[in-house]
Amino acid sequence: MPTYNRLLIASSKGGVGKSTTALGLSVAFAKLGKRVLLVDLDVTSRSLDMLLGAEGDTISDFGDVIDGGNISSAAITPIDSLPLLKLISACNMDRLVSLADEQKQSHEELIRAGVERIVADGDYDILVCDTGGGLDFACAVADLFNMTVITSEQGKTSIRGAEYAASRLMAKGAKVMRLVICAFDLGAVKKENRAGIIEMIDSSSLVCVGVVPFDEKLQGLQDRGKLPAEKSTTAIAYKNIATRISGYDVKLFEGMGKLSKRRELAL
């Protein structure tokens, strides 16, 4: 079992690869033989069921977990070929508001109560929770996880946002923090339009656990609820990150063909 088995995926803003990273790591760990429970906590922009092509397949969701329902009933197997991967979809905002009114608790308190139930249940090797844009829900549960993964894109403002997210989450009890750089564009580095990896890492106090190259096909696949091919740079990148989280050394862009040969250009 990996050293870190409860992963919180967070950032201070949307659109920087949180859901892609939560899903990519979950798939990678499942392919490594781990029982993975992927939980969507993003009630305002829930998307993991769509990314997995499982929209409409859920009968129960995270709202039912909050409300005391059976956790195993809320977890579906969205991909037949990946039986080790389970998904608990997010409830919608209206359901959360209704539960908050019924139980006279804040939204953050309800999110925490649901995650506490899942953590205590422990029916997984790896728990991965995807949070929404912003940090309120992530801060509410940060201390329940033994690793927080903060996602960032290549720009300096995105790295600064990751730093801000880290400081807030650490104040709320987050333990080990790691940075994942998403949509990395090697071509832009060559043209000196975007930061290289060393420049980004040097500008951040966060330890970088992996870099995910930009993949022009990814958006189209996600819109159709399809996973990237196993030999795609996206899938390999998340496999490498999952392997590092498991305690093994993997070189940057390992297994990515031309990218691995051009490693020095990315730095």
SVG drawing of the C-alpha trace seen along z (x, -y; Angstrom):
<svg xmlns="http://www.w3.org/2000/svg" viewBox="-35 -36 54 41">
<polyline fill="none" stroke="black" stroke-width="0.4" points="0.0,0.0 1.3,-3.5 2.6,-5.6 -0.2,-8.1 -3.6,-6.6 -6.0,-9.6 -5.4,-12.2 -7.2,-15.6 -7.1,-17.4 -7.4,-21.2 -6.6,-24.6 -7.7,-28.2 -9.4,-28.5 -11.2,-26.5 -9.9,-25.3 -6.4,-24.2 -6.7,-20.5 -8.2,-19.3 -10.9,-17.0 -8.5,-15.7 -5.9,-15.0 -8.3,-13.4 -9.5,-11.1 -6.1,-10.5 -4.6,-9.4 -7.6,-7.3 -7.4,-5.4 -3.6,-5.0 -3.8,-3.6 -6.6,-1.2 -4.4,0.1 -1.6,0.6 -3.9,3.0 -5.3,0.7 -8.9,0.5 -9.7,-3.2 -12.6,-5.2 -13.0,-8.5 -15.3,-11.0 -16.6,-14.2 -17.0,-17.0 -17.6,-19.7 -21.3,-20.4 -21.3,-23.5 -19.6,-22.0 -19.8,-18.2 -18.2,-16.5 -16.5,-13.3 -19.5,-11.2 -19.5,-12.9 -15.8,-12.5 -16.2,-8.8 -19.2,-8.4 -21.4,-7.5 -23.8,-10.4 -27.2,-9.2 -25.8,-5.8 -25.9,-6.8 -28.9,-6.1 -27.2,-7.5 -24.6,-10.1 -22.5,-12.1 -25.7,-13.7 -27.0,-10.3 -23.7,-9.7 -24.1,-13.0 -27.7,-11.9 -26.5,-8.6 -27.1,-6.4 -25.1,-3.3 -21.7,-4.2 -21.3,-1.1 -24.6,-1.8 -23.5,-5.3 -20.3,-3.9 -20.7,-2.8 -18.2,-1.0 -18.2,-3.4 -15.9,-1.4 -16.4,2.3 -12.7,2.8 -11.6,1.1 -13.5,3.0 -11.1,1.7 -12.3,-1.9 -15.4,-3.1 -17.0,-6.6 -19.3,-8.5 -20.7,-11.4 -21.3,-14.8 -24.8,-15.9 -26.1,-19.1 -26.2,-22.4 -29.9,-22.3 -29.6,-19.0 -26.8,-20.4 -28.8,-23.5 -31.8,-21.3 -29.7,-19.1 -28.1,-22.1 -31.6,-23.5 -32.8,-20.1 -29.8,-19.4 -29.1,-23.1 -25.5,-22.9 -23.3,-24.8 -22.4,-23.4 -18.8,-22.9 -19.9,-21.0 -22.0,-18.6 -19.2,-18.0 -16.8,-17.2 -19.4,-14.8 -19.7,-12.9 -16.0,-12.6 -15.5,-11.5 -17.9,-8.7 -16.0,-7.6 -12.6,-7.8 -14.0,-5.8 -15.5,-3.2 -12.1,-2.5 -13.3,-0.3 -10.5,-1.3 -6.8,-1.2 -6.7,-4.7 -9.2,-7.5 -9.2,-10.4 -11.4,-13.4 -11.9,-16.1 -12.8,-19.6 -14.3,-22.5 -12.8,-25.8 -12.1,-27.7 -11.0,-26.4 -13.9,-26.4 -14.7,-22.7 -11.0,-21.7 -10.3,-23.6 -13.2,-21.9 -11.6,-18.5 -7.9,-19.1 -6.8,-17.5 -8.5,-14.2 -6.1,-13.5 -2.4,-12.5 -1.5,-14.2 -3.0,-17.2 -2.3,-17.6 -2.5,-21.2 -2.9,-21.6 -1.5,-24.5 -1.0,-25.4 2.2,-26.8 1.6,-30.5 3.2,-32.4 -0.2,-33.6 -1.4,-30.0 1.7,-29.1 1.1,-32.0 -2.5,-30.7 -1.1,-27.3 1.1,-29.0 -2.0,-30.7 -3.9,-27.5 -1.1,-25.7 -0.9,-28.4 -4.6,-28.3 -4.8,-24.5 -1.8,-24.1 -3.5,-26.5 -6.4,-24.1 -4.3,-21.0 -3.2,-19.8 -0.2,-17.5 2.0,-16.6 1.6,-19.0 2.5,-18.3 2.2,-20.3 1.1,-18.9 1.7,-21.1 -1.0,-20.5 -1.1,-21.3 2.6,-21.8 3.5,-23.2 7.1,-22.4 6.8,-24.3 6.0,-27.5 9.1,-27.0 11.3,-26.7 9.9,-30.0 10.6,-31.5 6.9,-32.5 6.2,-30.3 8.1,-29.2 10.2,-26.1 9.8,-23.5 12.8,-24.5 11.7,-28.2 8.2,-27.2 9.5,-25.0 12.0,-27.6 9.2,-30.2 7.2,-27.9 7.8,-26.4 5.8,-23.3 7.4,-20.0 6.4,-19.1 5.3,-15.5 4.7,-15.5 4.1,-17.3 1.3,-16.5 2.0,-17.6 -0.6,-19.5 -2.7,-17.1 -4.8,-18.7 -7.0,-15.6 -7.9,-15.5 -10.8,-18.0 -12.5,-16.1 -12.2,-12.8 -13.6,-14.4 -16.6,-15.8 -17.4,-12.3 -16.8,-10.7 -13.8,-8.8 -10.4,-8.1 -7.1,-8.9 -5.5,-5.9 -3.1,-4.0 -0.1,-5.0 -1.1,-8.7 1.2,-11.2 -1.7,-12.1 -2.2,-8.5 1.6,-7.9 2.0,-11.2 -0.6,-10.2 0.8,-6.7 4.3,-8.2 2.8,-10.5 0.9,-7.6 4.2,-5.7 6.0,-8.6 3.3,-8.9 3.7,-5.2 7.3,-5.9 9.2,-5.1 11.5,-7.3 10.4,-8.0 12.2,-10.4 10.4,-13.4 8.5,-12.4 9.5,-8.7 8.0,-6.5 6.8,-9.4 8.9,-8.8 10.1,-12.0 9.3,-14.0 11.6,-11.8 14.4,-12.4 13.8,-16.2 13.6,-16.3 16.4,-18.9 14.5,-21.4 11.6,-21.3 13.8,-22.3"/>
</svg>
